[in-house]
């Protein structure tokens, strides 16, 4: 008996999937556990295994195609079964617009790094009508073949001045070749070139980013708190830590550790907006924004406050590497109670971030910049880093956010305090 395979829900935020690759084609034998396809979700590309034995009778979504969760993905059954009857009984004839039936249990999926696929490129020349015409500057319509139009561009000839000898007065190659400017005629003096562009379809990840951050920016009342931090002691502390053989921590690792320590002292910042309630989290899971090819993901360092700086650094490095390779698991990007975004390595001094829902706050970290500062009444060289805390005013008030930022500054300016 034929079995209908539906688009699985492979992450908590997934609403549709894209078939990145089929590993079976119609007519192939399929056994339970065989790799059937690779599905691109909003967070990763996952291997999709078959739960059934039989023959692949029908593919509902071609490679590169998208379909909502629960849409018919494939049909596996015995050779010769009537696919049309099966589709009719499934209540879906494959259009993605129809409401999908209740889903079956989702097969086990593991992340995969897909082979690179060339993106479709559309090189578009000047707008051309169906019959090959173009419109003149005077508003009249000029009929010209694409070759004649190209030759006119190369020679700088204004098509308004050319008389066509082709069908219905259409300008053709010979008209350009034989064209001689009349007395008082002018050549086209404008710039010569070809307009072109490339439309790249949005990936599932880019769609998810757009949806989540738009919802956050337009629904959460953001306000921003900014502070400068003297990083002289942090620089010295990092140098001392990295002096040990086999140990190497970054300033970002130190910031994450300081954030976790400050959250422990200010639990009202370690909170989520749940709609009808504010959730104050007893555990501290710090999400770290990581740039990937398709956009941005936020892997989470679980129980951050219980880990040392070097352990945090090693974990962030592993998570970021697997995120860029699309091998990170969805559960490793869930459950964050606070988030940090650092653009200092790109030379950005100061910026603000959009809150990653349902979190109440996100911290933006700029570069460490050497600048003149006043110490003990004297102007001396100093190393300053700017922090910006984006707060959801529904969750965190100004005084609460300010107290947290002050404690964070104290930890970074006196690193020994967050270690003891």
N, C-alpha and C positions, 0 to 999 in steps of 0.2 A: 504494500500500500504506500502511496506517495506521501512524503512528509514535506511540509512547507517550512523553509528556513527564513526567518525574519531578521530585519536589521536589529542587532542587539543594542542595548543601552550599556555602553562600556565605561561610562563615567557618570558621576552624579549630576553633571551639568549638560550632558549630551542630549541634544534634541534631534540631530540628524547626523548621518555618517557619510563619508565619501569612500568608495571602493578604490583603494590605491593600487591593488593588483589582484587578479584572479590566478589561483594556482591550479585550478581545474577548468576545463572547458566542457561545453555541452556534449554529452555522449561519453565522457570519461567515467570510469568506475570510481566510486568513493567509498571509503571504509571509515568507520567510527574512529575519530582521532586524527584523520588526515587533515593537513593544512588546506583549507578551502579558499581563503582570501585574506587580504590585509585591509583593515578598515581604519581610515583616518578619522579620529575623533577630534574634539576641541582641545585635547591635551597631548595626545600621542597617537602613533600609528600602532595598531594592535594586530597580532596574528589571530585569525578566527578559524577554529577547528570544527569539523563536522561532528555532529552527534549521531549521525545515521549512516547505515550501509545502503548502497544501491548505485544508481546511475544518475549523474547530473542531467536532469531533463530540461531545466529552464534556468536562465539567468535573468533576474528581474532588474538588476542595476548594472549597467556596463562599467568597465574600468573608467575611472575619472568621474563617474556619475554620483550624484548625491541623492539620498532618500531619507525620510524621517524615520525615527525609531519605530519599529514594529511593521514597517513596510515589507512587502515580499521581496526577499533578497535572492532566493533560489528555491528550486523544487528538486528533491531527491526521491527517486522511486524506482520502479521496474521499467525496463526498456519497453516502449510502446504504449505507455499510459497516456491518456488524453490530457495534455497540459491545459488546454482551454477550459475544460470542465473543472479541473482542479482550481484554476484561478478564479473561475466564477463562484465556486463554492467557498473560496477563501474570502470573498467579499471585497476583493481588490483586483482590478485588471491592470495594475502596475502604475496608474497615475499617482504622483506624489501628493497631489492636492487632496485626494480622498482621505477620509479619516482612517487611520490604521487600526486593524483589529487588535485584540488583546495579545500581548507578546507571549512567546514561549519562554521557557527558562533560558537565560543567556549562557552560551557556552563559555568555557574558561578561555581567557584571552591573555596573552603575554605581549609585552612591547617588542617592537622590531624597528630596526633602522632601515628604512626603505632605500632601494637603489634610486639614485637621482634620476628624475624624469624631466625632460626638457619642457619648459613652460611654453604654451602656445604663444606665438608672436604674430601680431597682425600689423604689417607694414602698410599703412593706409596713405595713398597719394591724395591728390585733390579730389573733392567730392565729384562723383560722376553719376549722371542719371542712367537709367536702364538702357537708353539708346546711345550712351556715350557722349552726352552733351555737357557743357559747362555754362555758367551764367556770367555775362559780361558785367563790367562795373556800371554801365548805364542802365542795367535792369533788363535789357533784351537777352534773348537766349541764343547762344552760339552753339552750333552743332559741329563737333570736331572729333576725329578719331583720337584715341589715346596716343598713337605714334605721332600724329600731327601736333598734338598739344605739347608733347615732350620736345619735339624738334623746335617748336616755337619758343619754348622756354630757354632752350640751349642757345638759340640765335637772338634772343631778346626781341622777338616779334610780337606785337600786340595783335591778338586774334581778331579784335574789332575791325582792324584795317585789312583783313584778308577776305577775299571773295572765294567761297567754296564752290568746287566743281563736282562734288560727289552727289549722291542721291539726296534730293530735297535740299540742295545747297550745303551739304555737309563738307566741312574742310577736311581734306585728306592730305597724305604725304606730298603728292605732287604740287599741291597749292603752296605749301611751305617752301618746297625746293625752288619753285618758279616765282616766288613773291619778290617784287621790287617795290620799295616804298615810293608812293606817288609824291608829286610836288606838295610840300607842306605836310606830308605824312611824318609821323614820329614813331620811333621804335619804343617799345615798352622799357621804361627806365627803372622800374621797380626791382627789388631784390629777386634773384633767381634761386629757387630751392624747392625742396619737396617736404611738405609737412607729414609727419608720421608719429605714431604713438603705439604703445603696447598696453593692452588690457590684460591684467593678470587676475584671474578669479580669486576672490578671497578664500583663504584656507579656513578650515573649521576652527583653528586656533584664533585666527584674526577675527572671525565672526564672534567667537565667545568673548574675546577681549573687548570688542566694541560694545557688545550687549551688556557685559558686567560693569564696565567702567562708565558707560553712558548712564546706566541705572544709578550708579553710585554718585556721579557728579550732579545729576539733575534731581536726585531725591534726598541725598544726604546734605544737610547744611554745613558745608566745609568752612572752617576758619583756620588760620595759620599762625603759629608761634615760631619766632626765629631767635637764634642765639649764637654767639661766637664762642668758640672754645680754644683756649690756649693749649696747643698740642706739644709743647716742649718736653714735658715729663713723659707723655705717651711715646714720643719719638725715642727718648732715652730708654724707656722700659722695653720697647720693641727690640731695640738694638741689643739689650742685655739678654732678652729671651732667645733671640735668634743666634746668640753666640754659642748656645749649646748645639753640639753636632746632631744633625738629623731633625732639628726643630726649626720651623719657619712659619711665622704667623704674619698676617697682614694687618693693616690698620682697620680694615673692615671687620676682621675677626675680633679685634679689641672692641670695636663699636658694638657688635652683636652681644658680646659678653657684658658690656656696660649697660646695654638696653635691658638685658635679662635681669641684671642686679637691680636696676632702677624700677623695673616693673614689680619686683618682689616688694619694694618699699611703697609702691603706689598701685595697689591692686585695682583701683577704679579706672585706670588707663588700660588695664589688661582685660578689656571688656568687648562684647559684641552687641550689636543692635539686632534684636530678634523680632521686631515688629510690635508685638504686644508686651515685650519685656526686655530688660537689659540683662545680659548674662555676664556675671562677673566670674571669670575663670580662675580657679585655684592653681591650675597648672600653667606653665609658661612655654608656649610653642612659638618661636619667632620665625616668620616667613622672610625669605631673602629673595628679592627680585633678581631674576637672571635673564639676560637678553639672549634669545635664540633666533634662528633664521626667520621664523614666521612671526615673531613678536616678543612676547614676554611671558614667563612662567614664574611662579613663586614657590619653590621648594621650601619645606618646613623643617627646621631643626627642632626636634621634639625635646621637651624638658631641658630647654637651653640653660636655665639657671643652675642645673646640676653638673654642667660640663665645664672643663677647663678651656682656656683660650686655644690651645693647640688642638684639642679634640674637636672644638667647634670649627676650627679652620680646616681640618681634614675632612669633616663631614660636609661642609659647604663645598669644598673642592670636588668631592665625589658626586654630590647631588647636581652641581652645576654641569659637570662633565657629562653625566648621563642625560641631563635635560637637553643639552645641545645635540646629543646623539639620538634623541627621541627614545631613550631606553628607560626613562624614569617612570615609575609606577604612579597611577593616579592617586593612590592613597598617600604617597609621599608629598603631594601638593595640597593636602587637605588638613584642616584642623588648626591652622595658624590662629593665634590670638592677638598678634601684633605683627607688623611688617616693616621692613627696612629696604630702602632703595638708595644705592650708592652710585653716583655718577662722577665721583672725584677722579677716578682713573682716566676719564675722558677730558679732564681739564675744566669741568663745570664747577663754578664756585658756589652757586646758590640756585636752588630750584624748589618747586613744591610738587608733591605727588598727589594723585587721586587715591582715595582710601580704597583698600581691597575689601569689599564686603564679605562677611558681616562685621569685620573689625571696626573698632571705634577710632583707630589712629593708624597713621603710617609716618615713618621718619625718613626724611630726605637728607642725604649726607653729601656735602660738597668736597672739593679737593682741599688739601692742606697747602696753604699759600704763605710764603715768607713775606712779611710785611712789617713796617715800623709799628711798634706798640709802646705804650707808656707803662713802665714798671718802676715803682719807687720814685715817681716824679721825674723819671728820665725816659727819653725816647731811645729805644733799643730795638734790634732786630728780633722779630718773633715769628712763630709758626701758628697760624690761625686756621681753624676749620669752621665752616658755617653749617649749622643744623637748622632744619625747618620741620616742625611737627604739624602735620595736617590732622585736624580733629573733626569728628562728627559731633556737632553741637547737641544732638539728641542724646549722646552718650557721655561726652566729656565736656565739662565747663572750662572756661578760660583759666581759672585759678588752679584747677586740678591739673590741667595740661602744663601750666607754667611750673608748678611744683615738681612735676616729673622731669621736665627739661632741665631744671636747676640741679636736680640730683644726678641726672645723666652727665651734665657738665662737670660736676664735682668728681664723679668716678673717672672720667676721661682725663681730667687735669691732675688727678691723684690716683693712678692706676692701682697702687697697692691696696686701696680701699675695696676694690671689687674682687680682690684675690683672697683677702683675709675674711 
